[in-house]
Amino acid sequence: MRKTESQKIALCGVLGALSVVLLMLGNILQVGTYAAPMLACFLLIPVLEEYGSRYALMLYAVVSVLGVMLVPDKELALFYALVLGYYPVLRVALNKIRSAVLRWAAKFACFNAATVAMYLFLIVVLAPPELVAEFAQEGTAMLVLLLAMGNLCFWLCDRALYSMTILYRLKIHPKLKKMF
C-alpha cells in the first residue's frame, strides 16, 4: 500500500510527541537522565523502518529542539540531542562496516566523542567557574568512571535497538500492514 504524506506526518507527529513526553518524564522522575533519551531514541525505529533515514532524522531534529526548549533538565535534553537521538540512523550506516571490531570501535568512538563534547559544553557554558575549578582537581576519576558506565549503557542500548528493530519487523510491522 502506498503511504501518503499525511500518514507519514501523523506517525512522526505522534512518535515525536511521545518522545518529548518520555524526556519530560525522565526529568520528573529524576532517574531518567540517561534512560529517557535511550527510550526516546527507540521511537525512531518505526519511522526509520517505514519511511527511511530522512524522516527519522527530521523527527530527531524536531524532538531535539522541543526537548531543549521544554525539558528543564538540560543534561537530559542535550544527551538526547547531542549523543543518542540520532544514533538509530547512524547505527544503520555503521552496521555496514564488515569487521565487527572496526564496527564496534566506530560506534564507541562516536558515542565517546559526542559524550565528551556534550559534557565539555555543559561544563564550559553552564557551570559556574568555582565548580569547574573544584571539579578539575577532584573529579577526573569520577568522569572516567561515568564514561565507562556510559559505554556499558551504550552497548546495552545498541543491543536493545537491535532487538527492538527485529521485534518491529517480525511482530508489529505485519500487524500494521494488515490494518492499513
C-alpha positions as CSV (number, residue, x, y, z in Angstrom):
1,M,0.0,0.0,0.0
2,R,1.2,3.5,-0.9
3,K,2.0,5.6,2.1
4,T,0.6,9.1,1.8
5,E,2.4,12.2,3.1
6,S,-0.3,12.8,5.7
7,Q,0.2,9.2,7.1
8,K,3.9,9.9,7.4
9,I,3.4,13.2,9.1
10,A,0.8,11.7,11.5
11,L,3.1,8.9,12.6
12,C,6.1,11.2,13.0
13,G,3.9,13.7,15.0
14,V,2.6,11.0,17.4
15,L,6.1,9.5,17.9
16,G,7.6,12.9,18.3
17,A,5.1,13.9,21.0
18,L,5.6,10.6,22.8
19,S,9.4,11.2,22.6
20,V,9.1,14.6,24.2
21,V,6.8,13.2,26.9
22,L,9.4,10.5,27.7
23,L,12.1,13.1,28.0
24,M,9.9,15.2,30.3
25,L,9.0,12.1,32.4
26,G,12.7,11.4,32.7
27,N,13.1,14.8,34.2
28,I,10.2,14.4,36.6
29,L,11.3,11.0,37.9
30,Q,14.9,12.2,38.4
31,V,16.3,8.8,37.4
32,G,15.8,9.1,33.7
33,T,18.7,11.4,32.7
34,Y,20.2,8.6,30.6
35,A,17.3,6.1,30.4
36,A,14.7,8.6,29.0
37,P,16.9,9.6,26.0
38,M,17.5,5.9,25.3
39,L,13.8,5.1,25.4
40,A,13.1,8.1,23.2
41,C,15.6,7.0,20.6
42,F,13.8,3.7,20.3
43,L,10.8,5.6,19.0
44,L,12.8,6.4,15.8
45,I,12.7,2.7,14.8
46,P,9.2,2.7,13.2
47,V,9.9,5.8,11.3
48,L,13.3,4.6,10.2
49,E,11.9,1.2,9.1
50,E,8.8,2.6,7.3
51,Y,10.0,5.9,5.8
52,G,13.8,5.9,5.9
53,S,16.5,7.9,7.4
54,R,15.3,11.3,6.0
55,Y,12.1,11.2,8.0
56,A,13.9,9.7,11.0
57,L,16.4,12.5,11.1
58,M,13.7,15.1,10.7
59,L,11.9,13.5,13.7
60,Y,15.1,13.5,15.7
61,A,15.7,17.2,14.9
62,V,12.2,18.2,16.0
63,V,12.3,16.2,19.2
64,S,15.8,17.6,20.0
65,V,14.6,21.2,19.5
66,L,11.5,20.6,21.6
67,G,13.4,18.8,24.2
68,V,16.0,21.5,24.7
69,M,13.2,24.1,24.8
70,L,10.7,22.3,27.1
71,V,12.7,19.9,29.3
72,P,14.1,21.7,32.4
73,D,17.0,19.2,32.8
74,K,19.4,20.4,30.2
75,E,21.7,17.5,30.7
76,L,18.9,15.1,29.8
77,A,17.8,17.1,26.8
78,L,21.3,17.6,25.5
79,F,22.1,13.9,26.0
80,Y,19.2,13.1,23.6
81,A,20.1,16.0,21.2
82,L,23.9,15.5,21.0
83,V,24.6,11.9,21.9
84,L,21.7,9.4,21.4
85,G,18.9,10.9,19.4
86,Y,20.4,10.4,16.0
87,Y,22.1,7.0,16.9
88,P,19.5,4.7,15.4
89,V,20.1,6.3,12.0
90,L,23.9,6.4,12.4
91,R,23.7,2.7,13.6
92,V,22.3,1.7,10.2
93,A,25.3,3.3,8.4
94,L,27.8,1.9,11.0
95,N,26.4,-1.6,10.7
96,K,27.6,-1.7,7.1
97,I,31.2,-2.0,8.3
98,R,32.1,-5.7,7.8
99,S,34.6,-6.1,10.5
100,A,33.0,-6.5,13.9
101,V,36.0,-5.0,15.7
102,L,36.0,-1.9,13.4
103,R,32.3,-1.6,13.6
104,W,32.2,-1.5,17.4
105,A,35.3,0.7,17.5
106,A,33.5,3.2,15.3
107,K,30.3,3.0,17.4
108,F,32.1,3.6,20.7
109,A,34.2,6.3,19.1
110,C,31.1,8.2,18.0
111,F,29.5,7.7,21.4
112,N,32.5,8.8,23.4
113,A,33.3,11.8,21.2
114,A,29.7,13.0,21.4
115,T,29.5,12.4,25.2
116,V,32.8,14.2,25.9
117,A,31.8,17.1,23.7
118,M,28.4,17.4,25.4
119,Y,29.9,17.4,28.9
120,L,32.6,19.9,27.9
121,F,29.8,22.2,26.5
122,L,27.8,21.8,29.8
123,I,30.9,22.5,31.9
124,V,32.1,25.5,29.9
125,V,28.8,27.1,29.2
126,L,26.5,26.3,32.2
127,A,28.8,25.5,35.2
128,P,30.0,28.3,37.5
129,P,33.8,28.8,37.4
130,E,34.2,27.8,41.1
131,L,32.6,24.5,40.4
132,V,34.7,23.9,37.3
133,A,37.9,24.6,39.3
134,E,36.9,22.3,42.2
135,F,35.8,19.5,39.8
136,A,39.1,19.7,37.8
137,Q,41.0,19.0,40.9
138,E,38.9,16.2,42.4
139,G,36.5,14.9,39.7
140,T,38.6,13.4,37.0
141,A,38.4,9.9,38.3
142,M,34.6,10.3,38.6
143,L,34.3,11.4,35.0
144,V,36.3,8.4,33.8
145,L,34.1,6.1,35.8
146,L,31.0,7.8,34.5
147,L,32.2,7.5,30.9
148,A,33.0,3.8,31.5
149,M,29.5,3.2,32.8
150,G,28.1,5.2,29.9
151,N,29.9,2.9,27.5
152,L,28.3,-0.1,29.1
153,C,24.9,1.5,28.9
154,F,25.5,2.4,25.3
155,W,26.4,-1.2,24.5
156,L,23.2,-2.3,26.1
157,C,21.3,0.4,24.2
158,D,22.8,-0.8,20.9
159,R,21.8,-4.4,21.7
160,A,18.3,-3.2,22.7
161,L,18.0,-1.3,19.4
162,Y,18.9,-4.5,17.5
163,S,16.3,-6.5,19.4
164,M,13.6,-3.8,19.1
165,T,14.2,-3.5,15.3
166,I,13.8,-7.3,14.9
167,L,10.7,-7.2,17.1
168,Y,9.3,-4.4,15.0
169,R,10.0,-6.1,11.7
170,L,8.6,-9.5,12.8
171,K,5.7,-8.6,15.1
172,I,4.5,-5.1,14.7
173,H,5.0,-4.3,11.0
174,P,2.9,-7.2,9.8
175,K,0.0,-6.2,12.1
176,L,0.2,-2.6,10.9
177,K,0.3,-3.8,7.3
178,K,-2.9,-5.7,7.8
179,M,-4.6,-2.7,9.4
180,F,-3.7,-0.3,6.6
